[in-house]
């Protein structure tokens, strides 16, 4: 297998198979929206964190994106880690963190567009 297969981790105890025609930023956006929808809202880090990650990835889809927003998205996800009451909140950060850290070029395309 190519090295990128072993290095990617944008899922949460699941397998996601995509080819190189799928942009990882799109996948992160869909994943974040799923977790935002599924959050029960009981704990503040998950309730607020998934909302803000969803808000920021929506800005990406509108092409209202810049390096500052990418940094803020990464910061929100990292601030949530280790602070949520259940696994859903923890898993919601994985796609964002691994997506930006390992596939930054997909996010950089929007900055240049």
N, C-alpha and C positions, 0 to 999 in steps of 0.2 A: 504494500500500500504506500501511496505517496506520504511524505512526512506531514503534510497539512492535515491529513485525516486523523493522525494520532494527536495532533496539537490542538485541534478544535474542541470546544466544549460548550457550545451555545445551548444545550438542552438541559433538561432536569430529569435525570433518571429515565431518559428516553433516547431513542435513536432518530435522528433527522437526517434523511438522505437527500442531498441536493447536488446538482451539477454546477458547472461554472457559469451557467446562464442565469443563476439566481444570485442576486446581490445580497450579501450578508446584512447590509443595512436594512433591506426590506424585511428579511427574516426577523431581525431584532425588533423592528417596528411591530410586526404581527405578534411576536411572542410577548412583548411588553403590553400590548393592548389586551391580550388574553389574560395575563396575570392581573391587570388592573380591573378587568371585568369580574374575575373570580375572587378577588380579595373580599373577605367578609367585613373588613373595616374595623375589626376589634382592636388591633394594635396600631398605634400611630405610625411607626416606621413603614409598615406595609401600606396602610391606607394612604398616607401622604406621599410615600416614596413611589409607589406604582402610579399614582396620579401624576406626579411630576415627571417621571420617566415617560409616561404616555404623552404628556403635554409636549415634552421636548422632542420625542420621535415624530409627533405630528408636525412640528416645525420642519423637521427634515423632509417629510413627504410634501410639504408646501414649498420646499426649496428655500425656506427662510432659515438657512443653516450657516453657522460659522464656527470657527475654532473654539470660541468662548462657550457656545452651547454644547459642543461635543465634550468639552472639559467639564461643564456643569452636569451633563448627563452621567458621565463617568463618576463624578464626585457623589452625586445622589445615590447611585448604585452602591458604591463602596461604603457610604455612610450607613446604609441599611444593613449591610452584612453583619451578622452576629447580634442583631438587635430585635429581630422579629419573633413573635410567639410561636409560629409554626413554620413548617418547611416551605409553604407557598411563598412567603415573603423572601426567604433565602434564595429559593430557586429563581425568583423573578429577576434577581440581579445577575445571574450567571450569563445570560445571553448578552447583556449590555457590556459587562466587564470583559468577557472573552472576545466578544465581537469587536470592540474598540481596540483592545490591546493586541489582538492577533490579526485582525483584518482591517486595520486602520485605513488602508487605501480605499476601501469601499466607502468609508465616511468622508474621506478627503475629496472624492469626486464631487460631492455636493458643494463643498467649499469653493471649488474651482469653477463650478457651473454658473 
